[in-house]
Amino acid sequence: MAFKTWQVGLDIQNGQLCALGIQRRRNGWQLRHWWHHTLPQDTLRNGLVQRPDAVVTLLQRWRKQLPARISLRVGFPPQLVMQRQLAQPALQLREPDRSSYIVAAARRFFPFAPEALALDYRCGQDDGGPVYLTAARQEALKNWVDCLQQASLTPDVLELTPAALFALARTLALDTSAALVHRLSDHWLWYAPHSAEHPWGWCSLEEAADFNALQQRYLQDSSTVWYSTALDEARPEGTHALSPLAALQLYQPPLPRYDGVFSLATGLALRPEDR
């Protein structure tokens, strides 16, 4: 039954809304659905939905195109989260001691009471490596969830948008010395696994006005840069075109004219289940 469920990535940004649905087959992933719609440039402000009525109307129309049962993964703006690295506890903790450890760390690191935060944590890939603690204010999370629920959408996952690039890089089996960059109308996203200081991130256009500024600040150690954009613009010289649909094996026309706008939606759809 799990193979019959579409995995759907939904990416909402200033300027555009992208969605992509895939289904696992014996021979790999099949593209089942894609959708793209323009949005006003002030749809989001500092990551919060400012035009919920317009977004809900579009999402309600889109929901009718999908099967009743889907696994929905929605991109969550990194502007709304705080992250810190924690050392692994000396002992393997079980609940409720593990939760107590996380809450105590949140009290130390974040300028809000833990009760006002939604907390999540993820262990690194290496045994004994750091624990990555992520926090978002409950009211910011509610802003997004309320908008989705009004459109009869229940996300299985709210995932940080840079993590969509991680899922895409892993599925495409790109070299670990390569970086992925996605340009949006008002900010940049990147994933660079070889960078100890900045393995992933985002920054506004005020901080990096063009790709050269972004590269000099965050991606100097990247041997190769795979680049996609949500804008109608030429790819920066020296970069490679990131084609997210290359991560799939089966297609059905019509296909989007330019698939780079679907980088985040594709990565979200490909995101593996939590264990």
ZAZA-526859 format. One record per residue (C-alpha): residue in one letter; y, z, x. Coordinates in Angstrom, 1 decimal. Each point is the difference from the previous one (the first is absolute). Example, Ala and Ser with C-alpha at 12.3 -4.5 7.8 and 13.67 -1.06 7.14 Angstrom:
2
  r       Y       Z       X
  A    -4.5     7.8    12.3
  S     3.4    -0.7     1.4
END
This chain:
275
  r       Y       Z       X
  M     0.0     0.0     0.0
  A     2.4     0.7     2.9
  F    -0.2    -3.6     1.1
  K     1.3    -1.1    -3.4
  T     3.2     2.0     0.3
  W     3.1    -1.8     1.2
  Q     1.9     1.8     2.8
  V     3.6    -0.7    -0.7
  G     3.0     0.6     2.4
  L     3.4     0.4    -1.5
  D     3.1    -0.3     2.1
  I     3.4     0.8    -1.6
  Q     3.1    -0.6     2.2
  N     3.7    -0.9    -0.4
  G     0.0    -3.7    -0.7
  Q    -3.6    -0.5    -1.0
  L    -3.2     1.3    -1.5
  C    -3.3    -1.2     1.4
  A    -3.5     0.7    -1.3
  L    -3.4    -1.3     1.2
  G    -3.5     0.6    -1.3
  I    -3.3    -0.4     1.9
  Q    -3.6     0.5    -0.8
  R    -2.9     0.6     2.4
  R    -2.7    -2.6     0.1
  R    -3.2    -0.4     2.1
  N     1.9    -2.4     2.3
  G     3.2     2.1     0.3
  W     3.2     0.5    -1.9
  Q     1.0    -2.4    -2.8
  L     3.6    -0.5    -1.1
  R     0.0     0.5    -3.8
  H     3.7     0.4    -0.8
  W     3.5    -0.2     1.5
  W     3.4     0.5    -1.5
  H     3.6    -0.1     1.3
  H     3.2     0.7    -1.8
  T     3.6     0.4     1.1
  L     1.8     3.3    -0.5
  P     3.7     1.1     0.4
  Q     1.0     1.2     3.5
  D     0.8     3.4    -1.4
  T    -3.4     0.6    -1.7
  L    -0.6     2.8     2.6
  R     2.4     2.3     1.7
  N    -1.2     2.1     2.9
  G    -3.5    -0.7    -1.3
  L     0.6     1.2    -3.5
  V    -0.3    -2.3    -3.1
  Q     3.5    -0.5    -1.3
  R    -0.8    -2.6    -2.7
  P    -3.2     1.4    -1.7
  D     0.5    -1.8    -3.3
  A     0.1    -3.5     1.6
  V    -3.0     0.8     2.3
  V    -2.0     1.5    -2.8
  T     0.5    -3.1    -2.2
  L    -1.2    -2.2     2.8
  L    -3.0     2.2     0.8
  Q    -1.0     0.1    -3.7
  R     0.0    -3.8    -0.1
  W    -2.0    -0.1     3.3
  R    -2.6     2.6    -1.2
  K    -1.1    -2.4    -2.7
  Q    -1.2    -2.5     2.6
  L    -2.5     2.5     1.5
  P    -3.4     1.3    -1.0
  A    -0.1     3.3    -1.8
  R    -1.6     1.7     3.1
  I     1.7    -0.4     3.3
  S     0.4     2.0     3.2
  L     3.8     0.1     0.4
  R     1.6     0.7     3.3
  V     3.8     0.3     0.0
  G     2.3    -0.1     3.0
  F     2.1     3.1     0.4
  P     3.3    -0.2     2.0
  P    -0.1     1.7     3.4
  Q     3.6     1.0    -0.6
  L    -1.3     2.6    -2.4
  V    -2.4     1.8     2.3
  M     0.1     2.4     2.9
  Q    -2.8     0.1     2.5
  R    -1.1     2.3     2.8
  Q    -3.0     0.2     2.3
  L    -2.0     3.3     0.1
  A    -2.6     1.1     2.5
  Q    -3.5     0.2    -1.4
  P    -0.8     3.6    -0.9
  A    -2.3     1.8     2.5
  L    -2.6     0.3    -2.7
  Q    -1.2    -2.4    -2.5
  L     1.6     1.3    -3.1
  R    -1.3    -0.3    -3.6
  E     1.9     0.4    -3.2
  P     1.9     2.1    -0.8
  D     0.8     0.8     3.6
  R     0.7    -3.7     0.8
  S     2.7    -0.1    -2.7
  S     1.5     3.3     1.2
  Y     0.3    -1.5     3.5
  I     1.7    -3.1    -1.3
  V     2.4     1.9    -2.2
  A     0.9     2.4     2.8
  A     0.8    -3.1     2.2
  A     2.2    -1.5    -2.7
  R     2.0     3.2    -0.1
  R     0.7    -0.3     3.7
  F     0.8    -3.6     0.2
  F     1.7    -1.1    -3.2
  P     3.3     1.1    -1.5
  F    -1.4     0.5    -3.5
  A    -2.3     2.6    -1.6
  P    -3.6    -1.3     0.0
  E     0.1     0.4    -3.8
  A     2.6    -2.8    -0.2
  L    -2.1    -2.4     2.1
  A    -3.0    -2.2    -0.5
  L    -2.1     0.5     3.2
  D    -2.6    -2.2     1.5
  Y    -1.7     0.0     3.4
  R    -2.2    -2.3     1.9
  C    -2.0     0.6     3.2
  G     0.3    -2.4     2.9
  Q    -2.8    -2.4     1.0
  D    -0.9     2.0     3.1
  D    -1.9     3.3    -0.2
  G     2.3     2.9     0.8
  G     3.0    -2.3    -0.5
  P     3.1     1.0    -2.0
  V     0.3     0.5    -3.7
  Y     2.7    -2.1    -1.6
  L     1.8     2.0    -2.7
  T     2.0    -2.0    -2.6
  A     2.4     1.5    -2.5
  A     2.0    -1.5    -2.8
  R     2.2     1.8    -2.5
  Q    -1.6     0.5    -3.4
  E     3.0    -1.5    -1.8
  A    -0.2    -3.2     2.2
  L    -3.7    -0.4    -0.8
  K     0.7     0.6    -3.7
  N     2.6    -2.8     0.1
  W    -2.6    -2.5     1.0
  V    -2.9     1.3    -2.1
  D     2.0     0.2    -3.2
  C     1.1    -3.6     0.5
  L    -3.6    -1.2     0.4
  Q    -1.4     2.1    -2.8
  Q     2.6    -1.4    -2.4
  A    -1.6    -3.4     0.7
  S    -3.5     1.4    -0.6
  L    -0.8    -0.1     3.7
  T    -1.8     2.9     1.8
  P    -0.2    -0.4     3.7
  D    -3.1     1.1     1.9
  V     2.2     0.2     3.1
  L     3.7     0.2     0.9
  E    -0.1    -1.2     3.6
  L     2.8    -0.3     2.5
  T     1.0    -3.6     0.5
  P    -0.5    -0.1     3.8
  A    -3.6     1.1    -0.6
  A    -0.5    -3.3    -1.9
  L     0.6    -1.7     3.3
  F    -2.6     2.2     1.6
  A    -2.6    -1.1    -2.6
  L     0.9    -3.6     0.5
  A    -0.2     0.2     3.8
  R    -3.5     1.7    -0.2
  T    -1.3    -2.6    -2.4
  L     1.3    -2.9     2.1
  A    -1.5     1.6     3.1
  L     3.3    -0.5     2.0
  D     0.2     1.1     3.6
  T     1.0     3.7     0.3
  S     2.9    -1.0     2.3
  A     1.5    -2.1    -2.7
  A     2.7     1.2    -2.5
  L     0.5    -1.0    -3.6
  V     3.6    -0.3    -1.3
  H     1.1    -0.6    -3.6
  R     3.6    -0.8    -0.8
  L     1.4     1.1    -3.4
  S     3.4    -0.5    -1.4
  D     1.4     3.3     1.1
  H    -2.4     1.4     2.6
  W    -2.8    -0.7     2.5
  L    -3.6     1.3     0.0
  W    -2.4    -0.2     3.0
  Y    -3.4     1.1     1.2
  A    -0.7     0.2     3.8
  P    -3.2     2.0     0.7
  H     0.5    -0.1     3.8
  S     3.3     1.8    -0.2
  A    -0.5     3.8     0.5
  E     3.6     0.8    -1.0
  H     0.4    -2.4    -3.0
  P    -3.3    -1.3    -1.2
  W     1.5    -0.8    -3.4
  G     3.4     0.3    -1.6
  W     2.9    -1.4    -1.8
  C     3.7    -0.3     0.6
  S     3.0    -1.4    -1.9
  L     1.9    -3.1     0.9
  E     2.9     2.2     1.0
  E    -2.2     1.4     2.7
  A    -1.4    -3.3     1.1
  A     2.0    -3.0    -1.2
  D    -2.5    -2.6     1.2
  F    -3.5    -0.4     1.4
  N     1.2     0.2     3.7
  A     1.6     3.4    -0.7
  L    -3.2     1.2    -1.7
  Q    -2.1    -1.2     2.9
  Q     2.1     1.6     2.6
  R     0.0     3.3    -1.7
  Y    -3.5     0.4    -1.2
  L    -2.3    -2.8     1.1
  Q     0.6    -0.6     3.7
  D    -3.7     0.7     0.9
  S    -1.4    -2.5    -2.6
  S    -1.6    -3.0     1.7
  T    -0.1    -2.0    -3.3
  V     2.0     0.4    -3.2
  W    -1.4    -1.3    -3.3
  Y     3.0    -0.5    -2.3
  S     0.4    -0.4    -3.8
  T     3.0     0.2    -2.2
  A     1.1     0.3    -3.6
  L     3.0    -2.2     0.7
  D     0.4    -3.7     0.2
  E     0.7    -0.1     3.7
  A    -1.3    -1.4     3.2
  R    -2.5     2.0     2.0
  P     1.5     1.5     3.2
  E    -0.8    -1.9     3.2
  G    -3.0     1.3     1.9
  T    -1.7     1.6    -3.1
  H    -3.2    -1.2    -1.8
  A    -0.1    -0.6    -3.7
  L    -1.8     2.8    -1.8
  S    -2.1    -1.6    -2.8
  P    -1.4     2.9    -2.1
  L    -2.3    -2.3    -2.1
  A    -1.9    -0.8     3.2
  A    -1.6     3.5    -0.6
  L    -1.8    -1.4    -3.0
  Q    -3.0    -2.4    -0.1
  L     0.0    -1.5    -3.6
  Y     2.9    -1.5    -1.8
  Q     0.8    -1.6    -3.3
  P     3.1    -2.2    -0.5
  P     2.9     0.0    -0.5
  L     0.9     1.8     3.2
  P     3.5     1.3     0.9
  R     2.1    -2.5     1.9
  Y     0.8     2.7     2.6
  D    -2.4     2.9     0.2
  G     2.1     2.1     2.5
  V     1.8     1.7    -2.9
  F    -3.3     1.5    -1.0
  S    -0.7     1.8     3.2
  L     0.5     3.4    -1.4
  A    -1.7    -0.7    -3.3
  T    -3.0    -1.4     1.8
  G    -0.2     2.9     2.4
  L     0.2     2.4    -3.0
  A    -2.8    -1.8    -1.8
  L    -2.2     0.1     3.2
  R     0.6     3.7     0.5
  P    -3.4     1.8     0.4
  E    -1.0     2.7    -2.3
  D     0.7     3.6     1.1
  R    -3.1     1.9     1.1
END
